[in-house]
């Protein structure tokens, strides 16, 4: 049985990934999604070599940070156009950028890890496919670009 700190008899226990909440900006709070993916960042490499370096190889240094796009999927709900409403705000070189927060919760609903996306905006929406013999929920997908990813752990 797990203790309150997520450990089992003192040993660390990994968090399950199925209980999470997403907030978009100030208006849309606690949006339920089926899936969130793409929470990654990388630092590009700068290779450099001085002309008088005694070694015949380059030095590798950290360069510009690069953030991948985030993909979120959720069921289609009657009279809910929040994906399209945000996407339709895109005009030539202008878009309402928002802070998007993704919170991973423990089994009791307590926030354990938070990913915060800075200046996020939608780049792509994919509507559901349709099949007459399918036995699934209709799911929309939104791809979001952003300019920064910070991760914080619960204390």
C-alpha positions, 0 to 999 in steps of 0.5 A: 500500500502506498504512503501519503508521499507516493512511496511504498513502505519507504521506497519511491513509487512512480506516479501514474500518468492517467490523472491530469488536468489542463488549464488554458489562460484565464478563461478555460479552467480544468479542461479534460483531455484524453491525451497530451503528448510532446512535452519535450525540450532540447538544447541545440549544440554549437560546435566551435574550435579555436584556430590555435587549439592543440586538439583537432576536434571541436568543443561542444557548447549549449546553444538555443533551446528548442521546444516541441509542439504539444498535441492534445486530444479530447472527445468532441462535445455538443456546443463546445467549440473552444478549439476552433474559437481559439484557432479562429483568432489567428490573423496575419502575424497576430494571435492571442497567446496564452499560458497553458498549464498541464498538471499531473495529479496523484490518486487523491487529485493532489497536483504533483507535477506541473508543466507550464507552456509560455506564449502558447497558440494553436497551429493545427486542429485535426477533426475526428475520422468517421467510420460507420462501423466504429465503436469509439468516441469522436476525438479532436486533436489540437497542436500547440506551439509555445515559447517556453516550458517550465516544470515544477514539482509539488513540495 
